[in-house]
Amino acid sequence: MATTRALAASGEQIEDSELSVTSALAVNVKAFLPAIEDGATTTVADGFAVLVQANAAGDVEIVDVFGRRVAMIQAGESAVLKANGDVNRPVWSVSPATNILSIGQAQPSAGSSTPALGTTGPAASGTVKWIGPVQLLDGTLAYIACWT
């Protein structure tokens, strides 16, 4: 089951079931990505994506299973990391998450029975169910995160 998790300390492993990882820590931390293989056990398959958010004063350094830096996410920033390839040629791509469209619990607009889409994040207990890219009409790529 896909989850959203907050990092508690430096050196934590991003799990294969997580779609969103956040850091609310005031210090810089390092997180390890899972191995890119076939998606069995604790590995991920080609196409797996995870949203990483540095929500506080500390940066989040993301490294692969070999300890190589994949991304440095500055405090207040977010990025989507996507697994590409397989065990023979594992590569992580990084996209800034400046176009995150968060769809939370929709509430009807004033005087309307039609739910309005919110731009606020999930509640602390929310679980990300899906995150994926969407191409906007102007050609830019946005990521949509849906949670319950």
MDTraj code that builds the backbone (N, CA, C; nanometers):
import mdtraj as md
import numpy as np

residues = "MET ALA THR THR ARG ALA LEU ALA ALA SER GLY GLU GLN ILE GLU ASP SER GLU LEU SER VAL THR SER ALA LEU ALA VAL ASN VAL LYS ALA PHE LEU PRO ALA ILE GLU ASP GLY ALA THR THR THR VAL ALA ASP GLY PHE ALA VAL LEU VAL GLN ALA ASN ALA ALA GLY ASP VAL GLU ILE VAL ASP VAL PHE GLY ARG ARG VAL ALA MET ILE GLN ALA GLY GLU SER ALA VAL LEU LYS ALA ASN GLY ASP VAL ASN ARG PRO VAL TRP SER VAL SER PRO ALA THR ASN ILE LEU SER ILE GLY GLN ALA GLN PRO SER ALA GLY SER SER THR PRO ALA LEU GLY THR THR GLY PRO ALA ALA SER GLY THR VAL LYS TRP ILE GLY PRO VAL GLN LEU LEU ASP GLY THR LEU ALA TYR ILE ALA CYS TRP THR".split()
xyz = np.array([
    [0.0847, -0.1182, 0.0000],
    [0.0000, 0.0000, 0.0000],
    [0.0884, 0.1234, 0.0000],
    [0.0583, 0.2173, -0.0856],
    [0.1368, 0.3395, -0.0969],
    [0.1155, 0.4279, 0.0253],
    [0.2232, 0.4937, 0.0673],
    [0.2133, 0.5745, 0.1877],
    [0.2820, 0.7093, 0.1710],
    [0.2534, 0.7971, 0.2640],
    [0.3243, 0.9229, 0.2816],
    [0.3943, 0.9117, 0.4155],
    [0.5215, 0.9486, 0.4190],
    [0.5963, 0.9344, 0.5444],
    [0.6863, 1.0548, 0.5648],
    [0.7031, 1.0937, 0.6901],
    [0.7955, 1.2005, 0.7264],
    [0.9265, 1.1379, 0.7736],
    [1.0373, 1.1902, 0.7244],
    [1.1683, 1.1426, 0.7699],
    [1.1879, 1.1841, 0.9155],
    [1.2394, 1.0937, 0.9959],
    [1.2631, 1.1221, 1.1381],
    [1.4097, 1.1541, 1.1652],
    [1.4991, 1.1100, 1.0766],
    [1.6430, 1.1298, 1.0974],
    [1.7159, 1.1099, 0.9651],
    [1.8421, 1.1468, 0.9649],
    [1.9247, 1.1262, 0.8463],
    [1.9581, 0.9779, 0.8307],
    [1.9751, 0.9335, 0.7054],
    [2.0148, 0.7961, 0.6787],
    [1.9008, 0.6993, 0.6594],
    [1.7773, 0.7476, 0.6506],
    [1.6633, 0.6580, 0.6343],
    [1.6498, 0.6102, 0.4903],
    [1.5899, 0.4935, 0.4746],
    [1.5647, 0.4312, 0.3447],
    [1.4251, 0.4683, 0.2958],
    [1.4144, 0.5135, 0.1714],
    [1.2837, 0.5332, 0.1090],
    [1.2357, 0.3953, 0.0663],
    [1.1178, 0.3577, 0.1090],
    [1.0658, 0.2239, 0.0839],
    [0.9973, 0.2153, -0.0518],
    [0.9873, 0.0947, -0.1027],
    [0.9260, 0.0716, -0.2332],
    [0.7757, 0.0979, -0.2342],
    [0.7136, 0.1095, -0.1199],
    [0.5693, 0.1341, -0.1112],
    [0.5359, 0.2818, -0.0917],
    [0.6359, 0.3673, -0.0821],
    [0.6121, 0.5084, -0.0530],
    [0.6044, 0.5909, -0.1813],
    [0.5025, 0.6757, -0.1875],
    [0.4881, 0.7666, -0.3007],
    [0.5237, 0.9089, -0.2639],
    [0.5303, 0.9387, -0.1349],
    [0.5619, 1.0734, -0.0893],
    [0.6417, 1.0654, 0.0402],
    [0.7547, 1.1368, 0.0433],
    [0.8387, 1.1433, 0.1626],
    [0.8649, 1.2905, 0.1908],
    [0.8437, 1.3317, 0.3153],
    [0.8646, 1.4709, 0.3529],
    [0.9684, 1.4803, 0.4646],
    [1.0280, 1.5980, 0.4757],
    [1.1169, 1.6256, 0.5876],
    [1.0750, 1.7583, 0.6496],
    [1.0381, 1.7536, 0.7754],
    [1.0047, 1.8735, 0.8509],
    [1.1164, 1.9052, 0.9492],
    [1.2361, 1.8522, 0.9205],
    [1.3500, 1.8701, 1.0104],
    [1.4244, 1.9999, 0.9788],
    [1.4799, 2.0611, 1.0812],
    [1.5532, 2.1866, 1.0647],
    [1.7004, 2.1628, 1.0302],
    [1.7395, 2.0377, 1.0178],
    [1.8785, 2.0039, 0.9830],
    [1.8799, 1.9302, 0.8496],
    [1.9959, 1.9327, 0.7827],
    [2.0097, 1.8592, 0.6572],
    [2.0067, 1.7098, 0.6843],
    [1.9399, 1.6349, 0.5971],
    [1.9302, 1.4898, 0.6118],
    [1.9627, 1.4217, 0.4795],
    [1.9921, 1.2932, 0.4888],
    [2.0186, 1.2107, 0.3713],
    [1.9189, 1.0960, 0.3727],
    [1.8658, 1.0646, 0.2540],
    [1.7737, 0.9514, 0.2405],
    [1.8205, 0.8651, 0.1239],
    [1.8051, 0.7338, 0.1386],
    [1.8501, 0.6378, 0.0383],
    [1.7329, 0.5874, -0.0447],
    [1.7509, 0.5851, -0.1766],
    [1.6505, 0.5301, -0.2675],
    [1.6633, 0.3784, -0.2728],
    [1.5538, 0.3093, -0.3027],
    [1.5624, 0.1633, -0.3187],
    [1.6331, 0.1277, -0.4499],
    [1.6763, 0.0038, -0.4615],
    [1.7412, -0.0448, -0.5833],
    [1.6389, -0.0557, -0.6959],
    [1.6828, -0.0264, -0.8181],
    [1.5981, -0.0424, -0.9363],
    [1.6249, -0.1817, -0.9926],
    [1.5245, -0.2662, -0.9849],
    [1.5359, -0.4019, -1.0391],
    [1.4033, -0.4385, -1.1035],
    [1.3357, -0.5388, -1.0477],
    [1.2103, -0.5863, -1.1066],
    [1.0879, -0.5528, -1.0223],
    [1.1065, -0.4802, -0.9130],
    [0.9945, -0.4462, -0.8259],
    [0.9614, -0.5511, -0.7226],
    [1.0381, -0.6600, -0.7197],
    [1.0150, -0.7654, -0.6200],
    [1.0799, -0.7262, -0.4875],
    [1.0327, -0.7816, -0.3816],
    [1.0799, -0.7579, -0.2440],
    [1.0941, -0.6089, -0.2175],
    [1.2142, -0.5585, -0.1925],
    [1.2325, -0.4170, -0.1572],
    [1.2858, -0.3340, -0.2729],
    [1.2813, -0.3868, -0.3941],
    [1.3286, -0.3113, -0.5102],
    [1.2111, -0.2446, -0.5804],
    [1.2418, -0.1531, -0.6717],
    [1.1377, -0.0884, -0.7508],
    [1.1623, -0.1186, -0.8982],
    [1.0568, -0.1126, -0.9764],
    [1.0660, -0.1373, -1.1198],
    [1.0734, -0.0049, -1.1951],
    [1.1081, -0.0136, -1.3213],
    [1.1104, 0.1013, -1.4106],
    [0.9764, 0.1737, -1.4030],
    [0.9808, 0.3063, -1.3883],
    [0.8587, 0.3856, -1.3827],
    [0.8140, 0.4247, -1.2432],
    [0.8700, 0.3620, -1.1389],
    [0.8352, 0.3989, -1.0012],
    [0.8713, 0.5455, -0.9785],
    [0.7834, 0.6205, -0.9128],
    [0.8109, 0.7615, -0.8837],
    [0.7788, 0.7916, -0.7385],
    [0.8572, 0.8815, -0.6798],
    [0.8350, 0.9245, -0.5427],
    [0.8531, 1.0767, -0.5355],
    [0.7629, 1.1416, -0.4645],
    [0.7705, 1.2849, -0.4405],
    [0.8462, 1.3057, -0.3096],
    [0.9507, 1.3905, -0.3115],
    [1.0271, 1.4214, -0.1904],
    [1.0136, 1.5706, -0.1649],
    [0.9731, 1.6053, -0.0428],
    [0.9516, 1.7445, -0.0055],
    [1.0387, 1.7812, 0.1144],
    [1.1136, 1.8903, 0.1013],
    [1.1913, 1.9456, 0.2124],
    [1.1101, 2.0625, 0.2672],
    [1.0256, 2.0346, 0.3653],
    [0.9272, 2.1323, 0.4121],
    [0.9769, 2.2269, 0.5204],
    [1.0986, 2.2097, 0.5693],
    [1.1459, 2.2938, 0.6797],
    [1.2765, 2.3633, 0.6406],
    [1.3602, 2.3900, 0.7388],
    [1.4838, 2.4641, 0.7147],
    [1.5988, 2.3769, 0.6654],
    [1.5835, 2.2458, 0.6694],
    [1.6907, 2.1563, 0.6284],
    [1.6747, 2.1055, 0.4861],
    [1.7883, 2.0830, 0.4186],
    [1.7895, 2.0245, 0.2845],
    [1.7776, 1.8725, 0.2955],
    [1.7372, 1.8081, 0.1850],
    [1.7296, 1.6621, 0.1802],
    [1.8200, 1.6154, 0.0665],
    [1.9249, 1.5414, 0.1016],
    [2.0126, 1.4823, 0.0015],
    [1.9591, 1.3423, -0.0282],
    [1.9401, 1.3129, -0.1559],
    [1.8899, 1.1822, -0.1977],
    [2.0038, 1.1082, -0.2664],
    [2.0314, 0.9865, -0.2203],
    [2.1385, 0.9057, -0.2788],
    [2.0809, 0.7707, -0.3226],
    [2.1469, 0.7105, -0.4223],
    [2.1010, 0.5799, -0.4688],
    [2.1580, 0.4698, -0.3806],
    [2.1286, 0.3458, -0.4161],
    [2.1696, 0.2304, -0.3361],
    [2.3218, 0.2177, -0.3296],
    [2.3930, 0.2807, -0.4248],
    [2.5390, 0.2763, -0.4272],
    [2.6015, 0.3946, -0.3530],
    [2.5178, 0.4835, -0.2977],
    [2.5680, 0.5994, -0.2249],
    [2.5973, 0.7206, -0.3117],
    [2.5609, 0.7142, -0.4410],
    [2.5833, 0.8277, -0.5319],
    [2.4705, 0.9286, -0.5167],
    [2.5062, 1.0569, -0.5129],
    [2.4049, 1.1611, -0.4999],
    [2.3191, 1.1654, -0.6259],
    [2.1881, 1.1602, -0.6056],
    [2.0917, 1.1711, -0.7147],
    [2.0344, 1.3121, -0.7184],
    [2.0078, 1.3687, -0.6005],
    [1.9496, 1.5028, -0.5931],
    [1.9789, 1.5647, -0.4577],
    [1.9840, 1.6971, -0.4565],
    [1.9891, 1.7740, -0.3329],
    [1.8686, 1.8663, -0.3371],
    [1.7716, 1.8366, -0.2525],
    [1.6478, 1.9137, -0.2507],
    [1.6609, 2.0197, -0.1428],
    [1.6617, 2.1436, -0.1868],
    [1.6813, 2.2566, -0.0963],
    [1.5591, 2.2758, -0.0065],
    [1.5816, 2.3333, 0.1097],
    [1.4734, 2.3620, 0.2047],
    [1.3633, 2.4409, 0.1348],
    [1.2408, 2.3967, 0.1549],
    [1.1260, 2.4630, 0.0939],
    [1.0949, 2.4169, -0.0478],
    [1.1726, 2.3260, -0.1012],
    [1.1539, 2.2777, -0.2386],
    [1.1037, 2.1339, -0.2397],
    [1.0628, 2.0869, -0.3577],
    [1.0167, 1.9497, -0.3773],
    [1.0698, 1.8988, -0.5101],
    [1.0781, 1.7670, -0.5223],
    [1.1200, 1.7048, -0.6478],
    [1.0544, 1.5689, -0.6601],
    [1.0334, 1.5274, -0.7846],
    [0.9837, 1.3940, -0.8132],
    [1.1007, 1.3154, -0.8699],
    [1.1297, 1.2005, -0.8081],
    [1.2372, 1.1128, -0.8538],
    [1.1740, 0.9909, -0.9187],
    [1.2182, 0.9584, -1.0394],
    [1.1591, 0.8486, -1.1154],
    [1.2656, 0.7469, -1.1520],
    [1.2338, 0.6196, -1.1283],
    [1.3244, 0.5100, -1.1631],
    [1.3162, 0.4826, -1.3128],
    [1.4336, 0.4716, -1.3748],
    [1.4425, 0.4400, -1.5168],
    [1.5413, 0.3268, -1.5343],
    [1.5101, 0.2316, -1.6198],
    [1.6033, 0.1224, -1.6455],
    [1.5727, -0.0004, -1.5629],
    [1.6792, -0.0778, -1.5380],
    [1.6661, -0.2023, -1.4637],
    [1.7955, -0.2291, -1.3882],
    [1.8140, -0.3516, -1.3397],
    [1.9304, -0.3866, -1.2603],
    [2.0611, -0.3652, -1.3391],
    [2.0566, -0.3804, -1.4710],
    [2.1773, -0.3633, -1.5526],
    [2.2105, -0.2176, -1.5816],
    [2.1105, -0.1323, -1.5792],
    [2.1328, 0.0091, -1.6098],
    [2.0370, 0.0954, -1.5270],
    [2.0571, 0.1001, -1.3957],
    [1.9658, 0.1773, -1.3108],
    [1.9976, 0.3273, -1.3143],
    [1.8972, 0.4075, -1.3413],
    [1.9133, 0.5527, -1.3463],
    [1.7910, 0.6164, -1.2804],
    [1.8153, 0.7190, -1.2012],
    [1.7070, 0.7964, -1.1419],
    [1.7012, 0.9313, -1.2116],
    [1.5833, 0.9729, -1.2573],
    [1.5666, 1.1070, -1.3131],
    [1.5003, 1.1939, -1.2071],
    [1.5321, 1.3225, -1.2113],
    [1.4821, 1.4168, -1.1118],
    [1.4106, 1.5304, -1.1839],
    [1.2882, 1.5593, -1.1406],
    [1.2104, 1.6701, -1.1949],
    [1.1700, 1.7614, -1.0813],
    [1.1958, 1.8914, -1.0933],
    [1.1473, 1.9826, -0.9889],
    [0.9955, 1.9722, -0.9801],
    [0.9451, 1.9743, -0.8610],
    [0.8008, 1.9600, -0.8404],
    [0.7367, 2.0959, -0.8202],
    [0.7689, 2.1894, -0.9085],
    [0.7123, 2.3237, -0.8966],
    [0.5683, 2.3281, -0.9425],
    [0.5255, 2.2277, -1.0166],
    [0.3885, 2.2242, -1.0678],
    [0.3060, 2.1160, -0.9999],
    [0.3226, 2.0981, -0.8696],
    [0.2430, 1.9991, -0.7979],
    [0.1010, 2.0512, -0.7819],
    [0.0064, 1.9740, -0.8299],
    [-0.1350, 2.0053, -0.8119],
    [-0.1890, 1.9051, -0.7123],
    [-0.2169, 1.9496, -0.5911],
    [-0.2614, 1.8588, -0.4869],
    [-0.4130, 1.8562, -0.4817],
    [-0.4685, 1.7388, -0.4931],
    [-0.6133, 1.7239, -0.4869],
    [-0.6456, 1.6599, -0.3533],
    [-0.6949, 1.7413, -0.2628],
    [-0.7253, 1.6914, -0.1294],
    [-0.8728, 1.6594, -0.1177],
    [-0.9273, 1.6795, -0.0027],
    [-1.0691, 1.6574, 0.0179],
    [-1.1423, 1.7762, -0.0429],
    [-1.2108, 1.7538, -0.1536],
    [-1.2811, 1.8612, -0.2231],
    [-1.4018, 1.9051, -0.1415],
    [-1.4194, 2.0348, -0.1311],
    [-1.5324, 2.0930, -0.0599],
    [-1.6145, 2.1751, -0.1590],
    [-1.7470, 2.1747, -0.1455],
    [-1.8282, 2.2558, -0.2355],
    [-1.7946, 2.4039, -0.2212],
    [-1.7934, 2.4756, -0.3342],
    [-1.7729, 2.6203, -0.3323],
    [-1.8970, 2.6858, -0.2731],
    [-1.8806, 2.8092, -0.2259],
    [-1.9928, 2.8818, -0.1682],
    [-2.1041, 2.8932, -0.2728],
    [-2.2260, 2.8550, -0.2380],
    [-2.3392, 2.8647, -0.3278],
    [-2.3400, 2.7612, -0.4388],
    [-2.2571, 2.6572, -0.4270],
    [-2.2491, 2.5565, -0.5325],
    [-2.2432, 2.4180, -0.4702],
    [-2.2948, 2.3210, -0.5420],
    [-2.2845, 2.1834, -0.4943],
    [-2.1681, 2.1120, -0.5616],
    [-2.0940, 2.1831, -0.6466],
    [-1.9795, 2.1260, -0.7172],
    [-1.8550, 2.1377, -0.6300],
    [-1.7865, 2.0284, -0.6034],
    [-1.6653, 2.0366, -0.5221],
    [-1.5580, 2.1206, -0.5900],
    [-1.4872, 2.1979, -0.5103],
    [-1.3758, 2.2782, -0.5603],
    [-1.2461, 2.2059, -0.5281],
    [-1.1511, 2.2078, -0.6201],
    [-1.0222, 2.1438, -0.5955],
    [-0.9384, 2.2335, -0.5067],
    [-0.8763, 2.1738, -0.4041],
    [-0.7922, 2.2492, -0.3136],
    [-0.6469, 2.2435, -0.3558],
    [-0.5671, 2.3348, -0.3049],
    [-0.4237, 2.3335, -0.3322],
    [-0.3450, 2.3105, -0.2050],
    [-0.4132, 2.2737, -0.0991],
    [-0.3437, 2.2462, 0.0261],
    [-0.3033, 2.1008, 0.0319],
    [-0.2072, 2.0703, 0.1154],
    [-0.1560, 1.9342, 0.1270],
    [-0.2470, 1.8453, 0.2079],
    [-0.2118, 1.7172, 0.2159],
    [-0.2943, 1.6218, 0.2893],
    [-0.2823, 1.6405, 0.4394],
    [-0.3801, 1.5920, 0.5108],
    [-0.3715, 1.5896, 0.6564],
    [-0.2564, 1.4984, 0.6968],
    [-0.2091, 1.5153, 0.8178],
    [-0.0947, 1.4357, 0.8639],
    [-0.1202, 1.2858, 0.8523],
    [-0.2457, 1.2463, 0.8606],
    [-0.2773, 1.1044, 0.8523],
    [-0.3109, 1.0597, 0.7104],
    [-0.3018, 1.1504, 0.6124],
    [-0.3375, 1.1171, 0.4754],
    [-0.2439, 1.0153, 0.4132],
    [-0.2957, 0.9387, 0.3202],
    [-0.2175, 0.8382, 0.2496],
    [-0.2215, 0.8690, 0.1008],
    [-0.1052, 0.8878, 0.0404],
    [-0.1010, 0.9127, -0.1031],
    [-0.1434, 0.7864, -0.1751],
    [-0.2394, 0.7987, -0.2638],
    [-0.2901, 0.6839, -0.3394],
    [-0.2291, 0.6792, -0.4788],
    [-0.1910, 0.7967, -0.5329],
    [-0.1405, 0.7999, -0.6693],
    [-0.0683, 0.9322, -0.6910],
    [0.0405, 0.9291, -0.7653],
    [0.1070, 1.0510, -0.8091],
    [0.1510, 1.0268, -0.9525],
    [0.1254, 1.1230, -1.0362],
    [0.1602, 1.1012, -1.1754],
    [0.1690, 1.2303, -1.2540],
    [0.2359, 1.2233, -1.3677],
    [0.2533, 1.3427, -1.4500],
    [0.1309, 1.3698, -1.5375],
    [0.1068, 1.4971, -1.5617],
    [0.0004, 1.5416, -1.6508],
    [0.0576, 1.6549, -1.7350],
    [0.0396, 1.6483, -1.8656],
    [0.0869, 1.7568, -1.9508],
    [-0.0227, 1.8617, -1.9605],
    [0.0112, 1.9867, -1.9258],
    [-0.0844, 2.0958, -1.9294],
    [-0.0981, 2.1474, -2.0719],
    [-0.1998, 2.2295, -2.0962],
    [-0.2245, 2.2805, -2.2310],
    [-0.1070, 2.3604, -2.2873],
    [-0.0309, 2.4271, -2.1999],
    [0.0835, 2.5044, -2.2490],
    [0.2080, 2.4176, -2.2684],
    [0.1954, 2.2876, -2.2493],
    [0.3061, 2.1950, -2.2727],
    [0.3905, 2.1638, -2.1503],
    [0.3711, 2.2364, -2.0404],
    [0.4496, 2.2087, -1.9209],
    [0.3992, 2.0814, -1.8543],
    [0.4877, 2.0192, -1.7790],
    [0.4550, 1.8953, -1.7100],
    [0.4235, 1.9262, -1.5645],
    [0.3100, 1.8807, -1.5176],
    [0.2698, 1.8972, -1.3779],
    [0.2533, 1.7588, -1.3173],
    [0.2634, 1.7503, -1.1857],
    [0.2421, 1.6241, -1.1155],
    [0.1203, 1.6390, -1.0270],
    [0.0347, 1.5393, -1.0320],
    [-0.0865, 1.5404, -0.9498],
    [-0.0707, 1.4346, -0.8413],
    [-0.0915, 1.4769, -0.7180],
    [-0.0879, 1.3841, -0.6044],
    [-0.2285, 1.3723, -0.5489],
    [-0.2782, 1.2504, -0.5371],
    [-0.4114, 1.2260, -0.4816],
    [-0.3958, 1.1448, -0.3543],
    [-0.4671, 1.1792, -0.2515],
    [-0.4575, 1.1071, -0.1246],
    [-0.5932, 1.0983, -0.0580],
    [-0.5987, 1.0169, 0.0450],
    [-0.7220, 1.0049, 0.1232],
    [-0.6913, 1.0417, 0.2666],
])
top = md.Topology()
chain = top.add_chain()
for i, resn in enumerate(residues, 1):
    res = top.add_residue(resn, chain, resSeq=i)
    for name in ("N", "CA", "C"):
        top.add_atom(name, md.element.get_by_symbol(name[0]), res)
traj = md.Trajectory(xyz[None], top)
